[in-house]
Amino acid sequence: MQPPAHPPAQSVPAPQRRRALAFVLTIGVLSLFADCTYEGSRSILGPYLGVLGASALAISSVTGFGELAGYALRLLSGRAADQTRAFWPIILTGYTVQMLSVPALALVHTWPQAAALLILERIGKGLRNPPRDALLSHAGRSLGGYGWAFGLHEALDQTGAVLGPLLVATVLSWRHDFRLAYAWLAVPALINLALVLRARRVYPRPQELEQAPPQATPPQRGYGHAFWLYLSAACLVAAGYADYPLIAFHLHAQDAVSGTWIAQAYALAMAVAGGGSLLFGRWFDRSGTRVLLPLTVAGALFAPLVFLGHAHWAAWLGVALWGLGMGVHESIIPAALAPRVDPARRASAYGLFTAAYGVAWFGGSVAIGALYQLSAGWLVAFCLLTQALALPLFARVARSAAPQGRAA
C-alpha cells in the first residue's frame, strides 16, 4: 500500500513553516551537544575498555548489549509517548540519564563498571529517541520533506559528533589521561540538559506543528506489509554493521591508526555522516526509498577496507564509509518510516522499529566479535552478506511506493 503523500511546503502557512524550521534547528542544536558528549565518549571507548582489561569479544558484546538494551526500551518509550502524550517528560528523563552516565566514566576502575555506565547511557538514549523522532516527523511534514527535516537535524547532530572526538583528542594530546577526557565531557552534557529544558518551555506541544491531513480512509490497525518488509531490510543492515569501539580496537592493535588519531578518525566518520545527511535527505525527498540501494552498497565497503586493508589510506577510507553508513542509519532510515504510519501512532512505530533494529544490531555485534577472533576474512564476509541480503528487500519496498518525501 502506498504511503500517504506529503503536502508541498507551499500549502503550509509561512508562520507554521518558520516555527517548524525553528523547532528542527532547536532539536538539532541540543542534539549537537548530546552527540558531542556521548560520541566523544565512544571515540575512545574501545581503547579505554582495553586498558581496563576487556577483550575484543567483551568489547563487541558489551557495546552490542548496550545497543540492545537501548533499542529494546524504545518499544516501551514509544508506546508510552503515544498513549500518554507526555513527550517532553520522557525526552527529558532520557537525556538526563544519558548525559550523566558519560562523565561518570571518569570515576571507574574496572571494565565491568565502565560497561554498566555504557549500558546506562544507551538506555537513556533509548528512552528519549522515539518521542523525539516523532516530534521531528511532525515538523518535517510542515517543512515539506521528511528527508530534509531528519537530514538537517542529523547534520547538526553529527557536528557535535565531530566536535566531541576532537575535544577528546585535544585533552589526550595535552595529557594522555582517559579519565580526564571523560571528565571534560561533563561540559557539553550540562549544556545539553539546559537546552532541553529551554526547548520544552518554548515548544510545549510540537506535535501541533503538523497539519492533520484529510482522512480519506479509516486508519489501519496494523502497520502493513511494506512496514515489515522495510523493517526486515533495516535489521539485516544493522546486523552487518560493526561498532566503532571494535573498529578502534582493531586499528589500534594493528597500528593502522594510532594514538589520538583514533578519536580524529571517528571525527572524520561523523563529519561524513553529517554532511551526507543533508545531501541524502534532499535526495530521499525527490527519489524515495530507492536511494537506500546505492547507499547500502557504499556503506558496506567499510568492512574490507577497515579489517583487510593494511595501508593507512584504506583504514581512513573505510572509517569514512562507515560514517556514511551511520548517517544513512540515523537520517534516511527513520525518514522513510514516517510516511508509512499513522501520525498518532508514530512514536509507537519508531519504538517497535528501533527495538527490532537493536536486537539485530546486538546479534550482529556478538557474531562480528566472535568472527573477529577467528578470522578477519570471515568477519568481512558476514558484513558483506547481510548488506547484500538487504538490497532486494529495499528494492521491493521502493517499487511498492512512490517517493515519500513530497507529494507527486
Buried (B, 14 or more C-beta within 10 A) or exposed (E): EEBBBBBEBEEBEEEBBEBBBBBBBBBBBBBBBBBBBBBBBBBBBBBBBBEBEBBBBBBBBBBBBBBBBBBBBBBBBBBBBBEEEEBBEBBBBBBBBBBBBBBBBBEBEEBEBBBBBBBBBBBBBBBBBBBBBBBBBBBBBBBBBBBBBBBBBBBBBBBBBBBBBBBBBBBBEEEEEBEBBBBBBBBBBBBBBEBBBEBBEEBEEBBEBBBEEEEEEEEEEEBBEBBEBBBBBBBBBBBBBBBBBBBBBBBBEBEBBEBBBBBBBBBBBBBBBBBBBBEBBBBBBEBBBBBBBEBBEBBBBBBBBBBEBEEBEBBBBBBBBBBBBBBBBBBBBBBBBBBBBBBEBBBBBBBBBBBBBBBBBBBBBBBBBBBBEEEBEBBBBBBBBBBBBBBEBBBBBBEBBBBBBBEE
